[in-house]
Amino acid sequence: MAEAAVKSAADTEQELTDGFNLIIDALKLNGIKTLYAVPGIPITDFLRMSQAEGLRVLSFRHEQNAGYAASIAGFLTKQPGVCVTVSAPGFLNGLTALAHATTNCFPMILISGSSEREIVDLQQGDYEEMDQLAIAKPLCKAAYRVLHAEDIGIGLARAIRAAVSGRPGGVYLDLPAKLFGQVIDAEKGRKSLVKVIDPAPAQIPSPDAVKRALDVLKGAKRPLIILGKGAAYAQADDAVKALVEKSGIPFLPMSMAKGLLPDTHPQCAGAARSTVLKDSDVVMLIGARLNWLLSHGKGKNWGDAPKKFIQVDIEPKEMDSNVEIVAPVVGDIGSCVSALLDGMGSKWPAPPADWISAVSKKREDNVAKMAPRLMNNNVPMDYHGALGVLKNIVKERPDAMLVNEGANTLDLARGIIDVYKPRKRIDVGTWGIMGIGMGYAIAAAVETGNPVLCVEGDSAFGFSGMEIETICRYQLPVCIVIFNNDGIYRGTDVNKASDDPATTVFVKGARYDKMIEAFGGVGINATSPDELKRAVNAAMDSGKPTLINAVLDPGAGSESGRIGNLNPQSQLKKK
């Protein structure tokens, strides 16, 4: 009798499931394999169970960095990267990354545990009480809350579809603590799960729009193609390459579109950026926006030559955002580029030879002018000598992932280090945000399996530096190079009012390489270009977590890098 009772109880238990398991089952059903997270109330057991059920759980030291990892995972894979956080403070930490994902059009889902609805809604002071859904809504593409276990499947399906359909972006999914422990019939739970079908359906451009764009392009005397990170995200690499080469038009890649065609391609106008922006008469934007990164399509950077803009984008509202778009082509990048290729036919006319010759000459002159600066062997190093080393290393290792952030470190590396394959360079993106470095590096290693070279300014590294412990814990093949010039922009400012250091100055001679040694990684102090070259090559060959402190002249660098014009300064003199 006792054995029968035990068996009956076991059978009953097998027929039940709960919120914990349904969330995990829903994630796995939709092909989500990795969670970027920070454990804590109320999601600690959920993460333990997720790991036990075969999901890879990367546990970070700060939610913002886990969120940045999830955001760039979305960019690299076209599937929503998932970040899981605790309630209130953890949610807020992840929210910056969610807004970053939305601004950059990266598909990401932020899943946060939250306090009990009935207490939050009456503001009775629950543990980490916060109406997280209301706070998230203005900062992401969509936000949902699941209150009942049988709605978990639909809730996750809606989040996935919202994240990747149309213009991708960030989605918030609120899971109150009580949801995890809710028990329902296992069969009912299984039937409630939803496998999302065709979450990002193709959006075909209209034939009239394609013809209009080609007519404008065919009439150009000085055409230019600008490739944005939307073109890189689309993974329509062969079609984009075919369009550029068939047209014969010079192309300018935005930073995260570098490598769609190699930066060394004869049509690449990266080294002639100023010339092509000023002198072009027809500009075709493919997955690029006329925001501050392109001076909004107007002003002195664009010169006085009359311009006609063609824009290829999945979002209709992007058209005419700053200047008139005479030929909008609305649809997904792959479909649009394929339609443009088909419409070009077999006898597309080459651009005028004088335009191609002018762009080529300017590019070659600028490359030749820069070459000696990249070969200098100064000690202490300057940016150009150090980046010259890294430029050659990336050329020898085109499959490596390049992560880049900082002020001068970002601005100069973007122009100096050539990229040869798509989606190999990832950086601060549309916001120009600081702190993405370690999160991006972790996700790049996890999602691609390739070695990662992470080039950081010393200020930028400070935002996420503790994640070097995470890199060491998971033994990821990440080589971090910190350009250390003792401060923000430079390490030479002086405080004339007190003994406190100037606001932009850090500890002189800081040894960041010692930090990673505390976690079992390899630390190297490099004081010359030759030492830097040997150290980076050794790190990339070994695959061991490595941090290289690249000692730069404290006077190297300029205020705010290349966007100093955005930094307001007082014109008044104190009497």
MARBA-726211 format. One record per residue: x, y, z of N, C-alpha, C in turn. Coordinates in steps of 0.05 Angstrom, whole numbers, plus 5000, padded with zeros to 4 digits. Example, Ala and Ser with C-alpha at 12.3 -4.5 7.8 and 13.67 -1.06 7.14 Angstrom:
<sites>
526448865156524649105156526449345156 525749555142527349795143525850015157 
</sites>
This chain:
<sites>
501749765000500050005000501750255000 503850255017505650485018507050534992 507950304979509350334953507450454932 504950364933502950464913502550764917 502450854943502051134949504451304938 506851194943509251334933509151354903 508451134890508351134860506251324850 503951334863501851514856502751804858 504151864880505152134884507152204863 508852014856510852074835509552124808 507451964802506052004777504752274776 503652364798502352624800504352844795 506752804808508853014805509753034776 509952804762510852804735508852944716 506352964725504353084708504153384711 505853494728505753784733508253924723 508054174717510354334711509954604724 512054774722511755044735513055254718 512855504728513855734713516855704706 518455614725521255574720521655414694 520455174694520854984671519555084645 517355224647516055314623517655534609 518855714625520555914613522955784599 524255594612526455454600525655304575 523355164577522355014553521755204530 520555434536519855634515522455744502 524455794518526955894507528255684488 528355444498529655234482528055174456 525455174458523755134435524255334413 525055574421525555784401528555824395 530155624401532855624393534755804408 533855904431535556074447537255894465 539955924462541855744474543455874496 543556134497545356274516543856494531 544356514557543356724573545656884585 545557144584547557324596546157434621 547357404645545857444669547557524693 546157624714547357654740545357524760 546157314774544257174792543357344816 541157284827540057414851537057374852 535857484873532957454877531557614856 529557494841528357234845529257034823 531557064811532156904787534456714791 535456684816537756514821537256224813 535056104824534355834817533755794788 532455994776531855974747534455944731 536556094738539056064724540355794729 540255704754541355434760539955224743 537255244742535755044727536255064697 536555314687537155354659539755214651 541755254668544355124663544054824664 542554724683542254434685540754314662 539054474649537554384626538954434599 541454514600543054534576543454804563 542155014575542655284566545355374576 546755534560549355644570548655904585 549455914610548956154626551656284632 552056524622554456684628553756874651 555056834673554456994697556457224700 555357464699557057704698557257834726 558858044728559258184753557458434754 556358524732554558754732552558724708 550058784714547958734694548258904669 549459134671549759304646551559154626 553659034637555458884619554258634607 552558504623551058274613549158364591 547958594595546158704575547658784549 549958904551551558964527552258704512 552958494527553558244514551158134499 548858144511546358054498545758224473 546258484475545558654452547258584428 549858544433551658494409551258204400 550458024418549757754409547557764389 545557944394543457974375544358074348 546258264348547358364323548758144307 550357984322551957784309550357554298 548157484311546657244304543957284291 542857524291540157594282538057454299 538757334321536857234341537057414365 534857454380535057624403536957524424 538857694432540557624454538957664480 539257484499537657494523539357554548 538457764562539757844587537757804609 538557674631536757614654537857764679 536057914691536958074715534958034738 535958114762534158134785532358374783 530758424803528858634802530158914808 528659124803529159404809532059494803 533959484822536659584815537959434792 537659164792538759004771537459064744 534859094745533259174721534259434710 534659634728535559894719538359884707 540059714719542759674707542559564679 540759384675540459264648539059444628 537659644639535959824622537659994603 540060074612541760234594542560064569 543159814574543859644551541459594533 539059574545536659534529536159784511 536460024523536060264507538260284485 540660194492542860184472542160004449 541059764456540259574435538059694417 536159834429534059954413535060174394 536760344405537960564389539560454366 540960234370542760114350541359914332 538759854338537259654323538459374325 539159304350540059034357537758884370 537158644361535058494375535958384402 534558454423535258374450532758354467 532758174485530558144505531758174533 530858364548531558384576529358254593 530058034606528157904624528957964652 527158094667527658164695525558044713 526457934735524557864756523558124769 521158114781520058354793518458284818 517858494833516458454858513458404853 512058344874509258254871507458484862 505758434842504158644831502258774851 500958614868498958734886500258924906 502758874913504159054932505359294917 506459244894507559464878505459664870 503159564861501059744852499859914874 499859814899498959974922501260124935 503760094924506160224934506360174964 506359914972506459845000509359775009 511359814991514059785000515159504999 514659364977515759084974518759094970 520058864973522958844968523458934939 525259124936525959234909523459294893 521659444906519159514893519559724870 518359654847518559844825516659754803 515359944790513659874767515459864743 516759644739518859614719517759644691 515459534686514259544660513859834650 512860004668512360284661514960424655 516960364670519560494666520860404640 520560154633521860044609520660144584 517960184584516560234559517760454541 518460684552519460904535522260844523 523560644533526360604526526860354508 524760224500525059984484522859964463 523059774446521259744423518559634433 518559464453516059354464516659254492 514559234509514859134536512358974544 512858744556510658564564511058464592 508858394605508958264632507358014631 508357794642506957544643506157494672 503557454677502557404704501857114709 501256964688500256694691502056494675 502556264688504356074676503555994648 500855964643499955884617500356094595 501156334603501756544583504656584577 506356424590509256444586510056404557 508856204544509556144516508856384498 506456494502505656724485507356964492 507957004517509557244525512257234512 513657004512516256994500516057014470 513956894458513656904429513357194420 511757354435511357634428513957784431 515457724451518057864455519957804433 520157554424521957474403521157614377 518557604370517657724345518058024345 517558154367517958444369520858514366 522658354377525458414377526658404349 525858214332527158164307525558254282 523058304284521458374261521858674254 521458734228521759014220524559124228 524659364239527159464250527559334277 529759174280530259034305530659234328 530359124352530759294376530459144402 530459294424530359174450527459134459 527058914474524458844485524758784514 522858874531522958814559520758604566 521558404581519658194590519758184620 517558254633517358274662516158014674 517657884692516757634703516657664734 514257714745514057734774514957474789 515957504813517057284827515157044830 512557104835510656884839510256714814 510856834790510456684765512156434764 514656454774516556234771515555974785 514256014808513355784824510555684817 509155824799506455734792506455454780 504755284790504655004781502054964764 502454844741500154774724500554494712 498454384701498554124688500654124666 502353914666504553904647503653904618 501553754612500553754584499454024576 498054144594497054414588499354604584 501354584600503754754597505054704570 505354444563506654384537505154514514 502454494515500854604493500854904492 501555024515501555324516504055444503 506155284499508655384487508255444458 509755644448509455744421512255744408 512455614385514855634369514355844348 515856064349515356284331516156214302 514256244284514656184256515256444241 517456444226518256674209517956934225 519556964246519357204263520157464250 521757454229522657694215522157654185 519557664177518957604149520157804130 520857714106522057894086519958114079 521058354075519358584067520358674039 518858604019519658643991519258933983 521159073971520759343962518959353938 517659583934515859603911517559643886 516659533863518159563838518559853830 516560023835516760303829519060433844 519360363870521460483887524160393877 524460143869526960043859527660183833 525760213814526360343789527060633793 525660773811526261053817529061083827 529860913845532560923857534660883835 534260683818536260623797536360853777 534160973771534161203752535761433763 535461493789537061703802539961633802 540561383808543361293810544761303783 543261223762544361213735545061493725 543561693735544061973726546262113741 547561973760549562103777552262143762 553562373768556262423757558362343778 557662363804559562303825558062143847 557361893841555761733860557361623883 556061573905557261463929555261273942 556261043951554660853967555660863996 553960894015554660884043553360634056 555060464067554160214079554060254109 551760204122551460224150551359954164 551259954190551259694205548659544200 546559674190544159524182544759334159 546559424141547359244119548959014129 550559054150552058834162550258644177 548358754192546458594207544958404188 544258504165542458354146543658084137 546358064139547757824130547057754100 546657964085546357934056548958004042 551157894053553857974046554457954016 553657724004554357673976552757873958 550257923965548658113949549758393951 550458483975551658753978554258783962 555958583964558458583950557958593919 556058433910555358433881554358703872 552658833888551559093881553759303879 555459313898557659513898559459463874 560259213869562159163847560759193820 558359113818556959143792556559443785 556059603806555659893801558260033795 560459933806563060073803563260323820 561360373838561260623853562960603878 564460823884565960823910564060783933 564960643954563260593977564760684002 563160784021564160874047562860704069 564360544083563160374104563160524130 560860524144560760614171562260414188 562960474213564960314228564160024230 561659964236560859684240560059544214 560159694192559759574165562459524152 564659594165567259534154567559234151 568659144128569058864123566858734107 564558874102562658764083564058724056 565558914049567658884029570258964043 572558844037574958914051575559214049 576659324071577459604071579559664050 580959454041583059484020581859453992 579259423989577959393963578459653947 578959623921579559863905577260073904 574859993910572660183910572160313938 573660213958573160323985574260603987 572560783996573261063998573661154027 574160954045574461024073576761224078 578961194063581161384066580761644051 578461674038577861924023575162024032 574461974058571862034068570962324064 572762514071572062794068571462874039 573062764021572662823993570062723982 569362473988566962353976564462473988 564562554014562162674026561662954013 563763104010563563373999562863383970 564063203954563963233925561863063911 560762863925558762683913556262843905 554862743885552262873877549862693882 550362423883548162233889549362043910 547862013932548861843954546661633960 547461373957545661153964546461053992 544561074011544960964038543760684039 545360494048544360214051544660144080 542460134095542560064123544060264140 544260514131545560734145543560964150 543861104172542061324178543561584177 542161794169543462064167543162194195 544462074215544462184242547062344246 547762394272550062554278552662434267 552762174264555162044254555762124225 553662214210554062314183553162604181 553562744204552963034205550163094194 548262914198545462944191545063004161 547062934145546762964116547063254106 548063434123548263714114550563844129 551064104122553164254135555764234120 557864334133560464364118561664094110 561163884126562263624119561163524092 558863614085557663534060558163724036 559563944042560264124021557964274008 558464413986556464573973555264443949 556364213940555264073916552363983922 550464033904547763943908547663633911 546063533929545963243934543163133930 543162893919540662733919541262483935 539362413953539662183970537761963963 538861713960537261473958537661323984 535561223996535861094022534460824022 535960614029534960344031534760274061 532360234071531960194100529360044104 529159884125526759734131524659904145 525460144155523660314170522760554153 520160564145519260794129519661064143 519361074169519561324183522361434183 524361274175527061374174527461574151 525861544130526061714107525462004114 526962184102526562474106527062564135 528562404150528962474178530662724182 532462784163534063024165534163184139 534263034117534163164090532263014072 531563134050529763004031530962754020 529462534020530362294006528762273980 530162303958528662313932527862033923 529261833933528561553924528661363948 526561353964526461163987525860883977 527360693987526960403981526460264007 523960194012523260084039522959784037 524459644054524259354055526759254070 526858984074529258874086531558904067 533958924078536358984062536858764041 536558514049537058304030535158314006 532658354011530658373989531158623972 531758843985532159093970534559083952 536758983963539258963947538958773924 537658543929537158353907535458473885 533458633893531658753873533258963857 534959113871536559313857538459183837 539658963845541458813828539958713803 537658603807536058503784535358733765 534658963777533859193760536159323745 538659273754540959393740541459263713 540559013710541058883685543958813680 544658753655547358663649549158883637 547959113632549559323619549459583635 549859563662549859803678552359973672 551960233667554160403660556060463683 558660453678560560513698560460813706 561160883731561161163738563261313722 562961583719564961733703567761683713 569561653693572361583700573761793716 573062053712574462263726573762253756 571262173763570462143791571961913804 572061693791573461453802576461523806 577561663786580461733788580961923811 579162123814579562313836579362183863 577462003867577161863893579561683898 580461543877582761363880585261513887 585661733874588161893880588062003909 585762103917585562203944586061983965 584961753960585361523978588261443979 589561423956592361343956594161543969 593561803964595162013976594962004007 592561964017592161964046593361714059 593161484045594461244055597461274056 598661394035601561434034602461634056 600761834060601462044081601461924109 599561734113599261614140601361404145 602361264125604061034128606461074147 608061294143610361334161609561364190 607261494196606361524223605761264237 604761074221604060804232606460634236 608760714225611160544228613060654248 612260874262614160994282614560804305 616960824317617660654339618160814365 616461024368616861204391616361064418 617961144437617661064465617761304483 615661364498613161214500611661234473 609861044470608361024445606361244441 605761314416603461474410601361294397 598961414392596761244382597461124355 598761274337599261174311601260944311 603360964327605260744328604060494339 602360514360601060284372598960164353 597460334340595360234322596560124296 598860214288600260104265600859804270 601659744294602159464302599659294300 597459404312594959254312593759224284 594159424267593259414239594459164225 597059124229598358894216597558634228 597058624254596158384267593458294257 591558494255588858424245589058334216 590858454200591158364172591958074171 593657994189594557714190592457524202 590457634216588457474230585657574223 584857554198582357684189579857564202 580057324214577657204226577257294255 579257424267579057504295576957724297 575657734320573657944326575158184338 574458424328575658664338573558824353 573958864379572259034396573759294401 572359524399573759774401572059984415 573260114435571860344447573860534459 572960774464574660984476574061244462 575661444465575361694451577361694428 579861774433581961754413582461474404 582261284423582761004416580760904396 578260994399576160914380576461064353 576661324355576761494331578961414312 581361384323583661324306583661034297 582960844314582960564306580960514284 578660654285576560624264577660684236 579460874234580560944208583060804201 584560704221587160584216587060284212 585560144228585459854227583559754205 584559634185582859524163581459274172 579059234162577458994168576958854142 576958594142576958444117574558264113 573058214135570658044133568358174148 565858104141563558234154563258164183 562258364198561558334227563958244244 566358334236568758274252569458514269 568358754263568958984280566359064294 566359084320564059164336564959384355 563359594357564259824373561859964386 562260214394560360364411557760424397 557760424370555160454356554060734356 551460754353550061004347550261204370 550061104395550261284418553061384424 555061234414557861294422558161234452 556861024461556760974490559360854500 560060914525562460794538561560554555 563360354555562960134573562159874560 562059874533561159624519563359414518 565859484523568159324516568159034526 567958994552568258724563565758554556 563358674557560958534550561058444521 561758624503562058554475564158334471 566358364484568558164481567657884489 566157874511565257614521563257494501 561357654492559357544473560557474446 562557634437563857574412565257314413 566557254436567956994439565956764440 563756804455561856594459560256534433 559356744420557656714396559056624371 561656714368563056644343565056424347 566056384371568156184375570956274366 571056524357573656634346575156784368 577756814365579256974384578357274382 578657414404577757694405580057874413 580358084397582258304404580558544412 580858624437579258834448581059074454 580659294438582459524440580959744455 581959814478580559984497582160234504 580860464507582060684520582060634550 583960754565584060694594581560794608 580361014599577861104610575560914604 575360824579573160644571573360384586 575760284591576060034605574860044633 575060274646574160304673571160254677 569560274656566760234658565959934661 567659754652566859474652569259294660 571359414671573859264676573559024694 571659024712571458794730570658534716 569658564692568858324677571258164667 573658264672576058094665575957844682 574757864706574457624722572657424707 570457524695568657354680570157224657 571757374643573257274620575157044629 576357094652578156884663576656644673 574356684685572756464697571856274675 571056384652570156214630572456154610 574856244616577156184600576656254570 575856504565575256584538577756694524 577956654498580256734482580157034476 580557204497580357494494582957624501 583957784483586357944488585458234490 585858354513585058634517587658804516 587559004499589759204498588659474508 589859564530589059824541591060034533 590160234518591860464511591860654535 594060634550594160774576595861034574 594361254572595761514572595161674597 594461534618594161654645591761824648 589761814630587461984636585361964614 583262124618581062154599582062354578 582162274553583262434531586262444533 587362554555590262574560590662554590 593162514598593762504627595462744636 595062974622596763204627595463444640 592763434644591363654656592363714685 592163964693593164044720590964194734 590464124759588564264776590064494790 589364734783590764964795589465074820 587164954828585665054851586164904877 587064644875587464494899589364264893 589764094914591663874911590263624898 587663644894586363414880587363394851 587463154841588163124813586163264795 586963344771585063454752582963244745 580663334737578363154733578862944712 580662984693581062794671583562624675 584862654699587462514703587062264721 588362044713588261804729590961764744 591261544758593761484772595961454751 598161594756600361584737601661314737 602361214714603760954712602160714721 599460734720597760514728598460254713 598360034727599059774715596559604713 594959644693592459494689593059194685 595359134675596058854670596058694696 596658824719596658684744593858584752 591858724743589058654751588358374742 588958304717588058044706589657814719 592157874728593757674741592357574766 590857754779589457674804587457454799 586457434774584457234767585557004751 588156984749589456764735589956804705 589457054696589957114668592857204664 593557274639596257354633596357654631 598157784645598458074644601158144633 601158344615603658424602603758734601 606058844608606459134606608159184581 607059324561608459374536609059674533 611659734530612460014529613460104502 613459924482614359994455612659844435 612659944410611159794389612159504386 614759464388615759184386614659004408 614759114433613658954455610658904452 609259104442606359074438605858854417 607358854395606958654374607358374385 609558334399610158074410607957974430 607058164446605158094467602458014455 601458174435598858114423598957854407 601057814392601257564377601357324396 602757344417602957124437600157064448 598757274455596057244467594157124447 594157214422592357114402593056824395 595556754396596356474391595556284413 595756384438595256214461592256174467 590656384461587856374467587256414497 589256484512588956524541587956814547 586256844567585457124574587957284581 588157504566590657674568589857964569 591258114586590958404586593658534583 593858704562596458834556596159134562 597759234580597859514587599759654568 598659784548600259914527600860204536 603260254544603960514556604360724534 602560924534602661144515603661394528 604561574512605361844522602961974534 603062074560600762204572599662444556 601362554539600562784523599262704497 599262434491597962344466594962364469 593662444448590662464448589762754448 587262784439586163054438583563064453 582663294461580263334477577763224462 576463034475574062904464574462764437 577062694432577562554407576762724383 575462614363574762754339572062884340 570762874363568163004365568263224386 570563364387570863584406568863804401 567963824376565964044370563363994385 562863754395560363704410560663764439 563063844448563563894476563464194482 561264294492561164584497563164684517 564264924511566265044529565565334534 565965414559565365694566567265884552 566166104543567766314530568466534550 567466514574567966724595570566664610 571866874617574266844633573666934661 574566774681574066844709575867084716 574567284729576167514737577867464762 
</sites>
